[in-house]
Amino acid sequence: MLLRLAFKELWNNKKFVLFFVANLSLGLACFIGLDSFKNSIQDTLYKQSREILAADLRVGGRRGLTIDERKAFLQALPAGSKVSSVTELYSMLSFKNVSRLVQVKVIEDSYPYYGELTLADGSSVTEYSPKDISIENGVWVQPELLIQLGAKLGDTISLGDSKFKILNSVIKDSSSAWSGIALAPRIYVSAKFISGTNLVKFGTTAFYSNLIKLPPKADEFELEKKLNVLLPDQ
């Protein structure tokens, strides 16, 4: 009886029912669309943030980790994690009779874990790319430095106590967005050859970073909290 009355009431108010169903359908469609859009934005931001950081997490400061700090730091990481060191500092570079202030970025072979560097020859540098600066005593530079120095690829520059060959120029570095405005053009040097420059030593003003790549399904937020307790020195 109740169902018959309800059906009769709906039949007598067909316009209202159609209007109600149309609004309900539109509301549900918009809700589903917004939720999908939100998830898409979150996924995009998460991916771009890792490319900007070149890692899942970064532990860094104006000094390097002590032996005890590094031991605790490595023990806190989940199994399967990878760590790559990056050191950034400013120094003077010279070419023939020209000197320029440059930002030196010292990288290891695994840099970057995420994102890429685009070189002038069209090649892309990723975590697994072979890096010629790790094989021979060379550097990558930003194109504007070549203009400032009046130099070209293949020329030799002096940096600290060492000489380096300009092997390539970096057109784009996906990790450069987080560093803000640079005071000078950047050059990239392999960690294998930086010791010969005598630039990184006690008293050097530099920023030391440890880039962390976590295994799949690792909780970076929990690890961040744990590292903040283990490494309270900001």
C-alpha positions, 0 to 999 in steps of 0.5 A: 500500500505504501509503495503504491501511494509513493509511486502514485505521488511520484507519478503525479509530480513527474516534473519535480521528480525529474528535476530532483533526479537531474540535480542529484545526478549533477551533484554526484557527478561534480563530487566525483569529478572534484575528488578525481581532480583533487587526487590528480593534483596531489599526485602531480604535486607529489611527483614534482616535489620529489623531482625538485628535491631529487629525492624522497627526503633530504637531510642537510645543513651548514655542516656535515654529519658527525660520525655518530650522527651519520651512523644513527642516520643510516641505521634509521633508514629502512632496508633498501634505502639509498643515500647520495651526498650533495655539497654546494658552495661558492668559489672563484673560477678562472679562465685565462685572464677572466675570473667569475664567482660560481656556485659549485655543486658537488654530486655523486654518480647516483644524482639525481634520484628523481628528475633529470638534468638536460645537457646541451647535446640533448642527452638527459642525466638521471640516476642510472645515466653514465656521467662523464664528469665521474670518469675524467677531470671535467665539469658541467656548466650553465650556458651563461657561464660560457658567455661570461668567460668567453669559453667553449666546450673543451676548454680548461678552467681553474677551480681551487687547486685543480684544473677541469675540462668543460665537458658539457653545459646544463640547459635544465636541472629539475632540482634547481626550482627549490634553491631560489635565486642563485648568486652566480652560475652553477657548475657541477663537479664529481665528488670523486675529484673535488678533494683535489680542489682543496675547496671543501675543508674545515671552515668551508662555508657550504651546504651539505645535503644527504638525499634519501631514496626510499624503497616502495611503500616506505612511510617518509612522514614517519621517517621524517619524525624519527630523523628529527628526533635523532638529529635535533640540530637544525 
